[in-house]
Structure formats: C-alpha cells, structure tokens
Amino acid sequence: MSQHHGTDKKAAMTGFVVTAVLLFLMAFTIVKLTNAKYAGASSEHTEATK
C-alpha cells in the first residue's frame, strides 16, 4: 500500500493565488490596452456630431 505523507494544501493554495493574480493582471492589461486604443475614437465621434 502507498503511504500518504500529508496533503498538498500549501501547493494548492499557492497555485490558486498565483493563478488569480495572473488572471487579474491579464484582464487589467486587456482593458487598459482596449481603452487606450479607443481613447481617441470618443473625442473624434463627439467632434463629428457637433
């Protein structure tokens, strides 16, 4: 029989936290890049409708 030498709770929590941080950073970067791309479009649209 195999013996269990404890649980992997520390590794699981580390993986969970690292993954959560990376997902947040990726989403934040996508939003910032998208906002930067379309930042001029809003002002152009406003000037065109005047």
Phi, psi and omega in degrees: 000152178271145178260140177266132181253044179102185182254170179254036182298320181297314179294321180294316179293322177298314178297320179297313182293315180297317179296318179297318180295315180296319178296319178297315180296321179294315179296317179298317179295317179298316180296315180297317180294320179294317178297320179294323180294319185260011181297320180284336184295324181293315180290325177294319180295320180296317180291326182289331182274352180282000000 
